[in-house]
């Protein structure tokens, strides 16, 4: 199993922490992982992104150029990384902020209204976790949602464990949304 | 101990503290700022001293002072900052003092950029500062290896009384990977009886000095240092060889680039092209003999060196293989990172030319 993931969005959307969480969860499952952030000028107001590799093999290049998964949280990210998805790969689109459809027909595309769902859950900052939930539901054989929660418990530390139920709920809502989207697409 | 997920820069800092480093002097610069940030937080907790100096020149001279007093001490910077430190580095080498210097390389020349590069190879292995001296230069390619080499680096520095450099790049500093901090055995190191710890009349005075006005005295001093370098070459040279046994093309790369080459090698294998990799782990001393050995094999048709520079290590590869096989080069620079497909294309080009 090798998953090559690009996560991209505005700075502040939780792009980096989402990727770290995935890498952490992969590590907890005994897999080899790497997390590589963009740290250039694009971080300042533009599109931030990170590359995550989760694999049973060794991680060779930490750079993802041919992604099995792209998660686009804003429109510039979709424009930049839509073409990076390999045929048969998956694209997750935050349809709350992205008003266009993907032009790709050789991949599975999931439109997740992440910000709307996050608002319904009472915390707009949880939008990234909603999309993560959608991905985890579709990434069979990759990472389990329970590992992500385990990772989150460690990352948040003892002082912020009260945020766990909200994150669990966000993962669940994202997973439900991914199921609905796929049914309507087929 | 279990694995933790850590940024390369933070892992360097933690590894240094666990290796007994208690003094850090530095000045901020991207992309290595997590090292001083981590040290600022953790060193005081470990009973050490972190100091942000007023400049790189000041920082390296603080390292000089602490090393002279026998402390385990380090500094870190990135390319332009390392250039500023060169005078002090030369003095430290001249005075035969141990310390660890980390360079998380960014694109140059000048202020350059902040993206990863390997264009400080010449500066690191050929001198950098003035005079006849060498640093021991270690080039990790994973974060785990970086952790291991930090601890090893301090020991090598102490054993030979010579500054050691960890040469990373922005990508290695910024990325996260799982690491394990294993309890490791330190080498048996000689006592630091040369350190200036305060004279109480019970031994000859310790003097830290790199000034030798009499040319014969200076020549003797340099000869002594170079005898030490022969020992380092014999004992400390390290390289990883990967799939060289039946390779028609041997690629040479270090650090992050070696990882990207490994991805290209997987692609080449799927096309039935036999590619090997020699990855120097010590850039100085350079693993010359490893290259010489493989250059003599009939199945090896050519060498291709890949770097994030305009071609620096390739000069040492070419020297090592001594004309026995053609030596090719492919590089990106300025913070641009080669991708596996481009490297594969170069491998195929080299193979076509030698078929």
HADDOCK unambig.tbl for C-alpha pairs under 7 A between the chains (distance, minus, plus):
assign (segid A and resid 24 and name CA) (segid B and resid 5 and name CA) 6.43 0.50 0.50
assign (segid A and resid 27 and name CA) (segid B and resid 178 and name CA) 6.86 0.50 0.50
assign (segid A and resid 33 and name CA) (segid B and resid 177 and name CA) 6.16 0.50 0.50
assign (segid A and resid 34 and name CA) (segid B and resid 176 and name CA) 5.70 0.50 0.50
assign (segid A and resid 34 and name CA) (segid B and resid 177 and name CA) 4.84 0.50 0.50
assign (segid A and resid 35 and name CA) (segid B and resid 175 and name CA) 5.51 0.50 0.50
assign (segid A and resid 35 and name CA) (segid B and resid 176 and name CA) 4.90 0.50 0.50
assign (segid A and resid 35 and name CA) (segid B and resid 177 and name CA) 6.55 0.50 0.50
assign (segid A and resid 36 and name CA) (segid B and resid 174 and name CA) 6.80 0.50 0.50
assign (segid A and resid 36 and name CA) (segid B and resid 175 and name CA) 4.39 0.50 0.50
assign (segid A and resid 36 and name CA) (segid B and resid 176 and name CA) 6.42 0.50 0.50
assign (segid A and resid 37 and name CA) (segid B and resid 174 and name CA) 6.82 0.50 0.50
assign (segid A and resid 37 and name CA) (segid B and resid 175 and name CA) 6.38 0.50 0.50
assign (segid A and resid 40 and name CA) (segid B and resid 114 and name CA) 6.90 0.50 0.50
assign (segid A and resid 40 and name CA) (segid B and resid 115 and name CA) 6.85 0.50 0.50
assign (segid A and resid 60 and name CA) (segid B and resid 259 and name CA) 4.76 0.50 0.50
assign (segid A and resid 60 and name CA) (segid B and resid 260 and name CA) 6.18 0.50 0.50
assign (segid A and resid 60 and name CA) (segid B and resid 262 and name CA) 5.73 0.50 0.50
assign (segid A and resid 60 and name CA) (segid B and resid 263 and name CA) 5.53 0.50 0.50
assign (segid A and resid 61 and name CA) (segid B and resid 259 and name CA) 4.81 0.50 0.50
assign (segid A and resid 61 and name CA) (segid B and resid 260 and name CA) 4.26 0.50 0.50
assign (segid A and resid 61 and name CA) (segid B and resid 263 and name CA) 5.85 0.50 0.50
